[in-house]
Amino acid sequence: MITIKSKREIELLTIAGNIVYKTHKYLLPYIKEGIKTNELDKLAEDFIRSQGATPSFKGYEGFPTALCISVNSEVVHGFPSNRVLKNGDIVSIDIGACYKGYHGDSAWTYAVGEISDDKKYLLEHTEKSLFIGLEQVKPGNRVGDIGYAIETYAKEHKLGVIKELCGHGVGTDVHEDPEVPNYGLKNTGPRLKEGMVIAVEPMLTLGSPRIYVHDNNWTVDTEDGRPSAHFEHTVVVTADGYKILTGE
């Protein structure tokens, strides 16, 4: 069921989103060659708890850690581990924080040191596709308009669109209705209304969009081993557009 959030709920979602944003900024100086992904996870969990919140993902349907950390060809849901980041890696960090029962959710893909031109291209245009999709967030538009815009932009830039994974509503659950795919047709899907809160999150690849799931039943990887990027913001639909809850 799609819910319209009250003013008070939006206030709490704004605080949760701001904690997610601040966690990303807190981690940024640590995202460098030589750090272990589980060290980033510990830093993030401690920071989230210091803000009076709890990590949304830890324990969610059995997920074991505070962060999803996905490196290079991993698309989403990577487990933090003793893996050491290397110069030239790209790393997607998906952060969720729950504040007084309400969630914020945002992912960003970061360069570790100096990355290849192909990876720079992937990061640039996946991030741009997020904002191309967000331009469609306004009352009266439909969810399909968001996906159509993202897919069109991705295809123009010869990037693969992963269709098995999508954005979603956000509220007292980190994943609520509606689903927000990164592909679709104009004027299809649920209609956007003021007070809806959704996460838009394109996941694009440099190669084929075909994926597989690791034996841990969580981590999603590209079938061809080519890099993938993931950018996500939680937004609220306003009277004339949208407001990002997981940014400045």
KEKE-3310 file (N, C-alpha, C; in steps of 0.2 Angstrom, whole numbers, plus 5000, padded with zeros to 4 digits):
npx = (5004:5003:5008:5003:5013:5012:5015:5022:5028:5036:5045:5052:5057:5065:5075:5081:5085:5095:5104:5109:5115:5125:5132:5138:5146:5155:5161:5169:5183:5189:5188:5198:5214:5219:5211:5200:5184:5176:5180:5176:5162:5161:5165:5154:5143:5145:5145:5132:5124:5129:5122:5109:5102:5098:5106:5098:5099:5105:5102:5090:5079:5088:5101:5118:5125:5129:5131:5129:5141:5148:5159:5167:5163:5152:5135:5125:5121:5133:5143:5152:5169:5185:5191:5202:5202:5208:5219:5211:5199:5181:5168:5153:5143:5130:5118:5108:5098:5089:5078:5069:5059:5058:5065:5080:5088:5101:5113:5129:5142:5159:5176:5191:5206:5215:5205:5200:5197:5185:5178:5177:5168:5157:5153:5150:5139:5130:5127:5122:5111:5102:5098:5092:5081:5075:5070:5058:5050:5036:5020:5006:5014:5019:5026:5032:5036:5048:5057:5057:5064:5076:5081:5081:5091:5102:5103:5106:5119:5125:5125:5121:5105:5100:5087:5081:5082:5076:5070:5061:5047:5049:5048:5041:5045:5060:5059:5046:5030:5028:5036:5050:5055:5070:5067:5055:5038:5032:5019:5014:5011:5010:5002:5011:5010:5009:5018:5021:5035:5049:5063:5074:5085:5096:5104:5118:5127:5144:5144:5135:5118:5115:5114:5120:5117:5127:5133:5130:5117:5113:5123:5124:5130:5138:5135:5145:5156:5160:5161:5149:5138:5130:5118:5109:5095:5084:5068:5055:5039:5034:5024:5026:5036:5050:5059:5075:5079:5091:5102:5111)
npy = (4994:5011:5025:5041:5053:5061:5078:5078:5065:5067:5076:5068:5058:5067:5070:5057:5055:5065:5060:5049:5056:5063:5053:5047:5058:5058:5046:5048:5053:5041:5032:5025:5018:5003:5002:4991:4984:4980:4989:5001:4998:4997:5010:5017:5012:5015:5029:5032:5027:5036:5047:5045:5036:5020:5007:5004:4993:4982:4966:4967:4957:4947:4952:4955:4966:4984:4992:4990:4986:4986:4981:4986:4975:4970:4973:4977:4975:4969:4961:4968:4965:4957:4962:4972:4988:4993:5004:5011:5004:5004:5008:5005:5012:5008:5016:5015:5023:5022:5033:5036:5027:5029:5029:5033:5032:5030:5028:5028:5029:5027:5033:5024:5030:5033:5030:5021:5028:5022:5018:5031:5037:5028:5031:5045:5046:5037:5044:5055:5050:5047:5060:5064:5055:5060:5072:5070:5068:5074:5080:5072:5066:5050:5034:5027:5037:5041:5029:5028:5039:5037:5025:5029:5039:5031:5021:5030:5033:5021:5012:4998:4993:4987:4977:4969:4974:4988:5005:5011:5014:5023:5024:5020:5007:5002:4998:5001:5001:5012:5001:5007:5006:5006:5008:5009:5014:5029:5038:5027:5016:5019:5035:5049:5058:5073:5072:5058:5047:5042:5031:5034:5025:5022:5008:5004:4997:4994:4985:4970:4970:4958:4948:4939:4930:4929:4915:4918:4922:4936:4946:4954:4952:4957:4947:4947:4952:4965:4982:4990:5003:5013:5024:5033:5042:5047:5055:5067:5070:5085:5100:5105:5098:5090:5086:5082:5071:5065:5073:5088)
npz = (5000:4996:5004:5010:5017:5033:5039:5051:5050:5039:5044:5053:5044:5036:5046:5048:5035:5034:5043:5036:5025:5032:5037:5025:5021:5032:5031:5019:5019:5023:5013:5004:4997:5005:5016:5025:5020:5030:5040:5036:5038:5052:5056:5051:5057:5070:5069:5065:5076:5085:5082:5087:5080:5072:5062:5047:5039:5046:5051:5044:5036:5039:5035:5038:5042:5045:5033:5015:5005:4990:4978:4963:4951:4958:4961:4971:4989:4994:5006:5020:5024:5026:5015:5006:5000:4984:4974:4960:4962:4961:4973:4979:4991:5002:5012:5026:5039:5054:5062:5076:5072:5058:5041:5032:5016:5006:4992:4986:4974:4974:4969:4971:4974:4959:4945:4931:4914:4909:4920:4926:4917:4919:4932:4931:4922:4928:4940:4934:4928:4939:4943:4931:4932:4944:4940:4935:4946:4952:4957:4949:4939:4934:4941:4931:4922:4928:4927:4913:4910:4916:4909:4896:4896:4900:4890:4879:4883:4882:4892:4903:4909:4924:4927:4937:4949:4959:4964:4978:4989:5005:5022:5037:5036:5028:5015:5005:4997:4983:4970:4961:4947:4936:4923:4910:4904:4898:4907:4914:4928:4946:4951:4956:4971:4981:4996:4996:4999:4991:4986:4973:4963:4952:4944:4935:4922:4914:4905:4900:4906:4913:4928:4943:4958:4973:4983:4996:4995:4994:4989:4974:4957:4942:4927:4917:4923:4922:4927:4939:4944:4957:4962:4974:4980:4993:4992:4995:4988:4983:4983:4970:4964:4970:4985:4991:5003:5008:5006:5005)
capx = (5000:5007:5005:5005:5016:5010:5020:5027:5032:5041:5050:5056:5061:5070:5081:5084:5089:5101:5109:5112:5119:5131:5136:5142:5151:5159:5165:5172:5190:5192:5187:5205:5217:5222:5206:5195:5177:5172:5182:5171:5156:5161:5165:5147:5138:5146:5143:5124:5122:5131:5117:5103:5098:5101:5107:5092:5100:5108:5096:5085:5078:5094:5107:5122:5130:5126:5131:5130:5147:5149:5165:5168:5157:5146:5130:5122:5121:5139:5145:5158:5173:5192:5193:5205:5201:5214:5219:5207:5193:5175:5165:5146:5141:5123:5118:5101:5097:5082:5077:5062:5055:5058:5071:5083:5091:5105:5119:5134:5148:5165:5182:5197:5212:5214:5202:5201:5192:5179:5175:5174:5162:5151:5151:5148:5133:5125:5125:5117:5104:5098:5095:5087:5075:5072:5067:5051:5046:5031:5013:5003:5017:5019:5032:5034:5040:5055:5060:5058:5069:5083:5082:5082:5098:5107:5104:5110:5126:5127:5126:5116:5101:5098:5080:5079:5082:5073:5069:5055:5044:5052:5044:5042:5049:5065:5057:5038:5027:5028:5042:5052:5060:5074:5065:5047:5035:5029:5012:5012:5012:5006:5003:5015:5006:5012:5018:5024:5042:5052:5070:5076:5091:5098:5110:5119:5133:5148:5143:5128:5114:5114:5117:5119:5117:5132:5131:5127:5110:5112:5127:5122:5136:5137:5137:5151:5162:5161:5159:5143:5138:5124:5117:5102:5093:5077:5065:5048:5036:5032:5018:5028:5042:5053:5065:5080:5080:5097:5107:5111)
capy = (5000:5017:5030:5049:5055:5068:5083:5075:5060:5070:5079:5062:5056:5072:5069:5051:5056:5069:5056:5045:5060:5065:5046:5047:5063:5056:5040:5050:5053:5034:5028:5025:5012:5000:5001:4985:4986:4980:4994:5006:4997:4999:5017:5020:5010:5019:5036:5032:5026:5042:5052:5044:5032:5013:5005:5001:4986:4977:4962:4967:4950:4943:4955:4954:4972:4990:4994:4986:4988:4982:4983:4985:4972:4969:4979:4979:4970:4967:4961:4971:4959:4959:4964:4978:4992:4995:5009:5009:5001:5008:5005:5007:5011:5009:5017:5016:5024:5023:5038:5036:5022:5031:5027:5036:5027:5033:5024:5032:5025:5031:5030:5023:5033:5035:5025:5021:5032:5019:5019:5038:5037:5025:5035:5051:5045:5034:5049:5060:5047:5048:5067:5064:5052:5064:5078:5067:5067:5079:5077:5071:5061:5043:5031:5025:5042:5041:5024:5029:5044:5034:5020:5033:5042:5025:5019:5035:5033:5014:5008:4993:4995:4981:4977:4965:4978:4994:5009:5009:5019:5024:5026:5016:5002:5004:4996:5001:5002:5008:4999:5012:5003:5011:5007:5009:5018:5035:5038:5021:5015:5023:5042:5053:5063:5076:5068:5052:5047:5037:5031:5032:5022:5018:5004:5004:4993:4996:4979:4967:4970:4952:4948:4933:4931:4925:4910:4921:4924:4943:4950:4954:4954:4957:4941:4947:4954:4972:4986:4993:5009:5013:5031:5033:5047:5047:5061:5068:5073:5092:5103:5107:5094:5085:5088:5077:5070:5062:5077:5095)
capz = (5000:4995:5010:5010:5024:5037:5041:5056:5047:5034:5048:5055:5038:5035:5051:5046:5028:5035:5046:5031:5022:5036:5037:5019:5022:5038:5028:5013:5020:5024:5007:5001:4996:5011:5021:5024:5020:5037:5044:5034:5041:5059:5057:5049:5062:5076:5068:5065:5083:5089:5080:5090:5075:5071:5055:5045:5036:5050:5054:5039:5033:5040:5032:5044:5043:5044:5026:5009:5002:4984:4974:4956:4947:4963:4960:4977:4994:4996:5013:5022:5025:5027:5008:5006:4994:4980:4970:4954:4963:4963:4979:4981:4999:5003:5020:5029:5046:5056:5067:5079:5068:5051:5038:5027:5012:5000:4990:4982:4971:4975:4967:4976:4971:4952:4942:4923:4911:4908:4927:4927:4913:4922:4938:4929:4919:4932:4944:4931:4927:4945:4943:4926:4934:4949:4936:4933:4952:4953:4957:4943:4935:4936:4942:4924:4919:4931:4924:4906:4909:4917:4904:4890:4897:4900:4883:4875:4885:4880:4899:4904:4915:4928:4928:4942:4955:4958:4969:4982:4994:5011:5028:5044:5033:5023:5008:5005:4990:4976:4967:4957:4942:4932:4916:4910:4899:4901:4909:4917:4935:4951:4950:4961:4974:4987:5003:4995:5000:4987:4984:4966:4963:4946:4945:4928:4921:4908:4900:4900:4912:4916:4934:4946:4965:4976:4987:5002:4994:4995:4985:4967:4953:4935:4925:4913:4927:4921:4933:4940:4949:4960:4965:4976:4985:4996:4991:4996:4983:4986:4979:4963:4962:4975:4990:4993:5011:5009:5004:5009)
cpx = (5004:5004:5008:5007:5014:5016:5025:5031:5037:5047:5055:5060:5066:5076:5084:5088:5095:5106:5113:5117:5126:5135:5141:5148:5157:5164:5170:5180:5193:5191:5194:5208:5220:5217:5202:5188:5173:5174:5177:5164:5156:5161:5157:5142:5139:5144:5135:5121:5123:5125:5110:5099:5101:5102:5101:5093:5102:5102:5090:5084:5085:5101:5111:5125:5126:5126:5131:5136:5149:5155:5166:5162:5151:5141:5127:5123:5127:5140:5151:5162:5180:5195:5196:5204:5208:5213:5216:5201:5187:5171:5158:5144:5134:5121:5110:5102:5090:5082:5070:5057:5054:5065:5073:5087:5095:5111:5123:5140:5154:5171:5187:5203:5211:5211:5202:5196:5185:5175:5172:5168:5156:5149:5147:5140:5128:5122:5120:5111:5100:5095:5090:5081:5071:5068:5059:5047:5042:5024:5010:5007:5017:5025:5035:5038:5047:5059:5062:5064:5076:5085:5084:5089:5103:5108:5107:5117:5129:5129:5120:5112:5099:5091:5077:5078:5079:5073:5063:5053:5049:5048:5046:5045:5054:5063:5049:5036:5027:5035:5043:5057:5064:5073:5058:5045:5032:5021:5010:5014:5009:5007:5006:5010:5010:5012:5021:5032:5045:5060:5071:5083:5094:5104:5112:5126:5137:5147:5136:5125:5113:5117:5116:5119:5123:5129:5128:5120:5108:5116:5125:5128:5134:5139:5144:5157:5164:5158:5152:5143:5131:5123:5110:5101:5085:5074:5058:5045:5033:5026:5020:5035:5044:5058:5069:5081:5087:5103:5107:5105)
cpy = (5006:5022:5037:5050:5061:5072:5081:5069:5062:5073:5073:5059:5060:5071:5062:5051:5060:5065:5052:5050:5062:5059:5046:5052:5061:5050:5043:5050:5046:5030:5029:5019:5010:4999:4995:4987:4985:4985:5000:5005:4998:5006:5020:5018:5014:5026:5036:5031:5033:5048:5050:5039:5025:5012:5001:4994:4981:4973:4962:4961:4946:4946:4956:4961:4978:4993:4989:4989:4984:4985:4981:4981:4970:4975:4981:4973:4966:4967:4964:4965:4962:4961:4971:4982:4994:5001:5007:5006:5006:5005:5009:5006:5013:5010:5018:5018:5025:5027:5038:5032:5024:5031:5033:5031:5030:5029:5029:5028:5029:5028:5030:5025:5035:5029:5026:5026:5029:5019:5026:5039:5034:5029:5041:5050:5041:5039:5054:5057:5047:5055:5068:5061:5057:5070:5076:5067:5074:5076:5077:5066:5054:5039:5029:5030:5042:5035:5025:5034:5041:5029:5024:5036:5036:5023:5024:5035:5026:5010:5003:4995:4988:4982:4973:4969:4985:4999:5007:5015:5018:5027:5023:5009:5005:5003:4996:5001:5010:5006:5005:5009:5008:5010:5008:5013:5024:5034:5031:5020:5020:5031:5045:5058:5066:5072:5061:5053:5041:5037:5029:5030:5018:5014:5002:5000:4996:4990:4977:4969:4964:4951:4941:4935:4927:4920:4912:4923:4931:4947:4949:4956:4954:4950:4941:4950:4961:4976:4989:4998:5010:5020:5031:5039:5046:5054:5061:5072:5079:5094:5104:5103:5089:5089:5082:5077:5068:5066:5084:5099)
cpz = (5000:5000:5008:5017:5027:5037:5046:5054:5043:5038:5051:5049:5036:5039:5049:5040:5029:5039:5041:5027:5025:5037:5031:5019:5027:5035:5023:5014:5021:5018:5003:5001:5003:5016:5019:5024:5026:5042:5043:5038:5048:5060:5056:5055:5069:5075:5068:5072:5087:5087:5082:5085:5076:5064:5053:5042:5040:5053:5049:5035:5033:5038:5038:5046:5042:5037:5021:5006:4996:4980:4967:4952:4952:4962:4967:4982:4995:5003:5015:5025:5026:5020:5009:5000:4991:4976:4963:4955:4963:4968:4980:4988:5000:5010:5021:5036:5048:5062:5070:5075:5060:5048:5033:5023:5006:4999:4986:4980:4971:4972:4972:4972:4964:4948:4934:4920:4910:4915:4928:4923:4916:4928:4936:4927:4923:4937:4941:4929:4933:4945:4937:4928:4939:4946:4935:4940:4953:4954:4950:4938:4938:4937:4936:4921:4922:4928:4917:4905:4910:4912:4898:4890:4897:4893:4878:4876:4885:4887:4900:4910:4918:4930:4934:4949:4954:4965:4973:4986:5001:5016:5034:5042:5028:5016:5008:4998:4989:4975:4962:4952:4938:4924:4916:4904:4902:4902:4911:4924:4940:4950:4957:4964:4980:4993:5002:4996:4996:4987:4977:4966:4957:4947:4938:4927:4914:4903:4900:4906:4916:4923:4937:4954:4968:4980:4994:5001:4994:4989:4977:4963:4946:4932:4921:4917:4926:4926:4933:4945:4951:4964:4967:4981:4987:4995:4993:4990:4986:4981:4971:4961:4968:4979:4992:5000:5013:5007:5008:5008)
residu = (MET:ILE:THR:ILE:LYS:SER:LYS:ARG:GLU:ILE:GLU:LEU:LEU:THR:ILE:ALA:GLY:ASN:ILE:VAL:TYR:LYS:THR:HIS:LYS:TYR:LEU:LEU:PRO:TYR:ILE:LYS:GLU:GLY:ILE:LYS:THR:ASN:GLU:LEU:ASP:LYS:LEU:ALA:GLU:ASP:PHE:ILE:ARG:SER:GLN:GLY:ALA:THR:PRO:SER:PHE:LYS:GLY:TYR:GLU:GLY:PHE:PRO:THR:ALA:LEU:CYS:ILE:SER:VAL:ASN:SER:GLU:VAL:VAL:HIS:GLY:PHE:PRO:SER:ASN:ARG:VAL:LEU:LYS:ASN:GLY:ASP:ILE:VAL:SER:ILE:ASP:ILE:GLY:ALA:CYS:TYR:LYS:GLY:TYR:HIS:GLY:ASP:SER:ALA:TRP:THR:TYR:ALA:VAL:GLY:GLU:ILE:SER:ASP:ASP:LYS:LYS:TYR:LEU:LEU:GLU:HIS:THR:GLU:LYS:SER:LEU:PHE:ILE:GLY:LEU:GLU:GLN:VAL:LYS:PRO:GLY:ASN:ARG:VAL:GLY:ASP:ILE:GLY:TYR:ALA:ILE:GLU:THR:TYR:ALA:LYS:GLU:HIS:LYS:LEU:GLY:VAL:ILE:LYS:GLU:LEU:CYS:GLY:HIS:GLY:VAL:GLY:THR:ASP:VAL:HIS:GLU:ASP:PRO:GLU:VAL:PRO:ASN:TYR:GLY:LEU:LYS:ASN:THR:GLY:PRO:ARG:LEU:LYS:GLU:GLY:MET:VAL:ILE:ALA:VAL:GLU:PRO:MET:LEU:THR:LEU:GLY:SER:PRO:ARG:ILE:TYR:VAL:HIS:ASP:ASN:ASN:TRP:THR:VAL:ASP:THR:GLU:ASP:GLY:ARG:PRO:SER:ALA:HIS:PHE:GLU:HIS:THR:VAL:VAL:VAL:THR:ALA:ASP:GLY:TYR:LYS:ILE:LEU:THR:GLY:GLU)
# end
